[in-house]
Amino acid sequence: MLRHQLKTFLTVCETGSFSKAAAALYITPSAVLQQIQTLEADFNVSLFNRTSKGVSLTQAGEFLELRGRALSHMSEELRRDMQSFVLNAKPICVGTSIMEKIRLLYELWVLFSEEEKDCEIQMVNIDVAHNIPANTDLIESINSGIDWMREWEFFEICRVPFGFAVANSHPLAQKKLIRQNDLAGQTVMTINEGSCDVVADLLDLLRRSHAQVVFPGRHSTNPLWESAFRRDALLVPMCWTDILINMTVIPFEFDYSLPYGIFYRSQPHASVQRFLDFIKLTYGEGNSHGIVPVLA
């Protein structure tokens, strides 16, 4: 931003010679001299006394150095302010899908926007293949350790237990709690084949309970909806009760659970960092708003 002739002049003042200023600026001594002469011509004054021992400032040069340094500081401050403004002006992009719904972020955003009125939020769509748009800043989800999750930072808000979703006509649909012996002879579909220890241990328990565990694979059309038309029990985190159509979700007697919270990039921009700090304050130690996370 600062006029380059003035920057060169200030560098000569700091180094005490044209040649040293040229070395500091990575230009030739003749280029330094040309810029100083241009500045002197513009102001119609001599800025330096030139002697065999070097250069010294004239009275006009001393005045320009004083005002020039003040201008240089103002220019640097303005540059930092503009960078901060640009960063702060960026909207926060939240990735959403049928499974990564906004269950907690909405209430958090309402509270946050009362303090940060200039901050904006946008929704971006995550497709069924979990291709996450590059501009995505935050994703609210369970953390089951699948591939994409390992590339993000994670803040845990609560834990979500597992249950079983069954069609309303399924024999287990009337139960209030699924017990281990209820699973003997049942076909249990899972969309996670064991990406973390909790899931792997749970699937091992189901097999030892004489349940047939079925993993449809990544190319299945949509096991969440398919199960409503089959005789399968679908193993799901209990927070998915709001996305399973015409199915009853029943808790499991054993305490298998996954962390639930916010995924974020390792180097979030300023607006995202402020929102993350707010989330951690709200749900972490100190809980300034007294909010208890409610997922269903």
C-alpha positions as CSV (number, residue, x, y, z in Angstrom):
1,M,0.0,0.0,0.0
2,L,2.8,2.4,0.9
3,R,4.3,4.2,-2.1
4,H,7.4,2.3,-3.0
5,Q,9.6,5.5,-3.3
6,L,8.7,6.4,0.3
7,K,9.5,2.9,1.5
8,T,12.9,3.2,-0.3
9,F,13.5,6.6,1.4
10,L,12.8,5.2,4.8
11,T,15.1,2.2,4.2
12,V,17.9,4.6,3.2
13,C,17.3,6.5,6.5
14,E,17.5,3.2,8.4
15,T,20.7,1.8,6.7
16,G,22.5,5.2,6.2
17,S,23.5,4.6,2.6
18,F,22.1,3.9,-0.8
19,S,24.0,0.7,-1.3
20,K,22.9,-0.8,2.0
21,A,19.3,0.2,1.2
22,A,19.6,-1.5,-2.2
23,A,20.9,-4.7,-0.5
24,A,18.0,-4.6,2.0
25,L,15.4,-4.1,-0.7
26,Y,17.0,-6.5,-3.2
27,I,17.3,-3.9,-5.9
28,T,20.3,-2.1,-7.5
29,P,21.9,1.1,-6.0
30,S,20.9,2.9,-9.2
31,A,17.3,2.0,-8.7
32,V,17.5,3.4,-5.2
33,L,19.0,6.6,-6.4
34,Q,16.3,6.9,-9.2
35,Q,13.5,6.5,-6.6
36,I,15.0,9.1,-4.3
37,Q,15.4,11.5,-7.2
38,T,11.8,10.9,-8.2
39,L,10.7,11.7,-4.6
40,E,12.8,14.9,-4.5
41,A,11.4,16.0,-7.8
42,D,7.8,15.4,-6.6
43,F,8.4,17.5,-3.4
44,N,10.8,19.9,-5.1
45,V,13.3,19.6,-2.2
46,S,16.6,17.9,-1.5
47,L,16.2,15.1,1.0
48,F,19.8,14.1,1.5
49,N,23.2,15.8,1.9
50,R,25.6,13.6,-0.2
51,T,29.2,13.6,0.9
52,S,32.2,11.2,0.4
53,K,31.4,9.7,3.8
54,G,27.8,8.9,2.9
55,V,24.5,10.6,3.2
56,S,22.7,12.6,5.9
57,L,19.2,14.0,6.0
58,T,18.4,17.6,5.1
59,Q,15.9,19.5,7.2
60,A,13.2,18.5,4.6
61,G,14.4,14.9,4.8
62,E,14.1,14.9,8.6
63,F,10.5,16.2,8.3
64,L,9.6,13.5,5.7
65,E,11.2,10.8,7.7
66,L,9.1,11.7,10.8
67,R,5.8,11.9,8.8
68,G,6.7,9.0,6.6
69,R,7.3,6.7,9.5
70,A,3.9,7.7,11.0
71,L,2.3,7.0,7.6
72,S,4.1,3.6,7.4
73,H,2.7,2.6,10.8
74,M,-0.8,3.6,9.8
75,S,-0.5,1.7,6.5
76,E,0.6,-1.5,8.3
77,E,-2.2,-1.1,10.8
78,L,-4.7,-0.6,8.0
79,R,-3.4,-3.7,6.3
80,R,-3.9,-5.8,9.4
81,D,-7.3,-4.4,10.0
82,M,-8.3,-5.2,6.4
83,Q,-7.0,-8.8,6.8
84,S,-9.0,-9.2,9.9
85,F,-12.1,-7.7,8.3
86,V,-11.9,-10.1,5.3
87,L,-11.4,-13.1,7.6
88,N,-14.2,-12.1,9.9
89,A,-16.6,-11.4,7.0
90,K,-16.3,-14.9,5.7
91,P,-19.5,-16.9,6.4
92,I,-19.4,-20.1,8.4
93,C,-20.4,-23.0,6.2
94,V,-22.0,-26.0,7.9
95,G,-22.2,-29.3,6.0
96,T,-25.5,-31.2,6.2
97,S,-26.9,-34.5,5.0
98,I,-29.6,-36.9,5.9
99,M,-27.4,-38.3,8.7
100,E,-25.4,-35.2,9.5
101,K,-28.4,-33.1,10.5
102,I,-28.4,-29.9,12.6
103,R,-29.7,-30.9,15.9
104,L,-27.6,-28.7,18.3
105,L,-26.0,-26.1,16.1
106,Y,-29.3,-24.2,15.4
107,E,-29.8,-23.3,19.1
108,L,-26.1,-22.5,19.4
109,W,-26.3,-20.2,16.4
110,V,-29.3,-18.3,17.8
111,L,-27.3,-17.6,21.0
112,F,-24.1,-16.8,19.2
113,S,-25.7,-14.4,16.7
114,E,-26.9,-12.3,19.5
115,E,-23.3,-11.5,20.3
116,E,-21.9,-11.7,16.8
117,K,-24.5,-9.9,14.7
118,D,-22.3,-9.5,11.6
119,C,-21.4,-13.2,11.3
120,E,-23.3,-15.2,8.7
121,I,-24.0,-19.0,8.4
122,Q,-24.5,-21.0,5.2
123,M,-25.5,-24.6,4.6
124,V,-23.7,-26.8,2.1
125,N,-24.9,-30.2,1.0
126,I,-22.9,-33.4,1.7
127,D,-24.0,-36.1,-0.8
128,V,-24.7,-39.7,-0.2
129,A,-21.1,-40.7,-1.0
130,H,-19.9,-38.3,1.6
131,N,-18.2,-35.9,-0.8
132,I,-17.7,-32.9,1.5
133,P,-17.5,-29.5,-0.3
134,A,-14.1,-27.8,0.1
135,N,-15.7,-24.7,1.8
136,T,-17.3,-26.7,4.6
137,D,-16.2,-25.4,8.0
138,L,-18.3,-27.5,10.5
139,I,-20.2,-30.8,10.5
140,E,-22.4,-31.9,13.4
141,S,-22.4,-35.7,13.7
142,I,-21.6,-38.8,15.7
143,N,-17.9,-39.7,15.6
144,S,-17.8,-43.4,14.4
145,G,-14.2,-43.1,13.1
146,I,-15.0,-43.6,9.4
147,D,-12.5,-42.4,6.8
148,W,-13.6,-38.7,6.4
149,M,-13.8,-38.2,10.1
150,R,-10.2,-39.0,10.6
151,E,-9.2,-35.9,8.6
152,W,-11.0,-33.5,10.9
153,E,-10.7,-32.1,14.4
154,F,-13.5,-33.1,16.7
155,F,-15.2,-31.5,19.8
156,E,-17.3,-33.9,21.8
157,I,-20.5,-32.5,23.2
158,C,-22.2,-35.7,24.5
159,R,-22.4,-39.4,23.8
160,V,-25.2,-41.2,21.9
161,P,-26.2,-44.8,22.7
162,F,-27.0,-47.5,20.2
163,G,-30.4,-48.9,19.5
164,F,-32.3,-51.0,16.9
165,A,-34.7,-49.6,14.3
166,V,-37.4,-52.0,13.1
167,A,-40.4,-51.7,10.8
168,N,-43.6,-51.1,12.7
169,S,-44.8,-54.6,11.8
170,H,-41.6,-56.3,13.0
171,P,-42.0,-58.7,16.0
172,L,-39.6,-56.6,18.1
173,A,-41.5,-53.3,17.4
174,Q,-43.6,-53.6,20.6
175,K,-40.6,-53.9,22.9
176,K,-39.4,-51.0,25.1
177,L,-35.9,-52.4,25.4
178,I,-34.0,-54.8,23.2
179,R,-32.2,-57.5,25.3
180,Q,-29.4,-59.7,24.1
181,N,-31.5,-62.8,23.9
182,D,-34.1,-61.0,21.7
183,L,-31.5,-60.9,18.9
184,A,-31.0,-64.7,18.6
185,G,-32.0,-65.6,15.0
186,Q,-32.6,-62.0,14.0
187,T,-30.9,-60.4,11.0
188,V,-29.2,-57.1,12.0
189,M,-28.1,-54.7,9.4
190,T,-25.3,-52.2,10.1
191,I,-24.0,-49.5,7.9
192,N,-20.7,-49.5,9.8
193,E,-18.6,-52.6,9.6
194,G,-16.4,-51.7,12.6
195,S,-14.5,-48.5,12.0
196,C,-13.8,-48.0,15.8
197,D,-13.4,-50.2,18.8
198,V,-16.9,-49.5,20.2
199,V,-18.6,-50.6,16.9
200,A,-16.4,-53.6,16.5
201,D,-17.1,-54.8,20.1
202,L,-20.8,-54.3,19.6
203,L,-20.9,-56.3,16.4
204,D,-18.9,-59.1,18.0
205,L,-21.5,-59.2,20.8
206,L,-24.3,-59.4,18.3
207,R,-22.7,-62.4,16.5
208,R,-22.2,-64.1,19.9
209,S,-25.9,-63.5,20.5
210,H,-26.5,-65.6,17.4
211,A,-27.7,-62.7,15.3
212,Q,-26.9,-62.6,11.6
213,V,-25.0,-59.3,11.1
214,V,-25.3,-58.0,7.5
215,F,-23.2,-55.1,6.1
216,P,-24.7,-53.8,2.8
217,G,-21.6,-52.1,1.7
218,R,-21.0,-48.6,0.3
219,H,-22.8,-49.3,-2.9
220,S,-26.2,-50.0,-1.3
221,T,-28.9,-47.6,-2.4
222,N,-30.0,-46.6,1.1
223,P,-30.0,-49.2,3.9
224,L,-31.7,-46.7,6.3
225,W,-34.9,-46.8,4.1
226,E,-34.5,-50.3,2.8
227,S,-34.9,-51.7,6.3
228,A,-38.4,-50.3,6.6
229,F,-39.5,-52.8,4.0
230,R,-37.5,-55.8,5.2
231,R,-37.5,-58.0,8.2
232,D,-34.2,-56.7,9.4
233,A,-33.3,-54.9,12.6
234,L,-31.1,-51.9,11.8
235,L,-28.4,-51.0,14.3
236,V,-28.4,-47.2,14.7
237,P,-27.3,-44.5,17.1
238,M,-30.4,-43.3,18.9
239,C,-30.0,-39.7,17.6
240,W,-31.2,-41.1,14.2
241,T,-34.8,-41.4,15.4
242,D,-35.6,-38.2,13.4
243,I,-34.5,-39.6,10.0
244,L,-36.0,-43.1,10.1
245,I,-39.4,-43.1,8.4
246,N,-42.1,-45.6,9.5
247,M,-39.7,-47.3,11.9
248,T,-39.6,-47.8,15.6
249,V,-36.3,-47.1,17.3
250,I,-35.7,-49.2,20.5
251,P,-32.8,-48.8,22.9
252,F,-30.4,-51.6,23.6
253,E,-29.8,-53.0,27.1
254,F,-26.0,-52.6,26.9
255,D,-24.3,-49.3,27.2
256,Y,-22.5,-49.0,23.8
257,S,-22.3,-45.4,22.8
258,L,-20.4,-43.0,20.4
259,P,-19.3,-39.4,20.9
260,Y,-21.5,-36.8,19.3
261,G,-20.3,-33.3,18.5
262,I,-18.8,-30.9,16.0
263,F,-16.2,-31.7,13.3
264,Y,-14.0,-28.8,12.2
265,R,-11.0,-28.0,10.1
266,S,-7.5,-28.0,11.8
267,Q,-7.0,-24.3,10.9
268,P,-10.4,-22.6,11.0
269,H,-10.8,-19.0,9.9
270,A,-11.5,-16.3,12.5
271,S,-15.3,-16.5,12.4
272,V,-15.3,-20.3,12.8
273,Q,-12.8,-20.1,15.6
274,R,-15.0,-17.6,17.5
275,F,-18.0,-19.9,17.0
276,L,-16.0,-22.9,18.2
277,D,-14.9,-21.0,21.3
278,F,-18.5,-20.2,22.0
279,I,-19.6,-23.8,21.5
280,K,-16.9,-25.0,23.8
281,L,-17.8,-22.5,26.4
282,T,-21.5,-23.3,26.1
283,Y,-21.1,-27.1,26.3
284,G,-17.8,-27.4,28.0
285,E,-16.6,-26.3,31.4
286,G,-18.3,-23.2,32.7
287,N,-21.4,-23.8,30.5
288,S,-22.4,-20.1,30.4
289,H,-25.9,-20.8,29.1
290,G,-26.7,-23.9,31.1
291,I,-27.7,-25.8,27.9
292,V,-28.2,-29.5,28.1
293,P,-27.8,-31.1,24.7
294,V,-31.0,-32.7,23.4
295,L,-30.8,-34.8,20.3
296,A,-34.2,-36.3,20.0
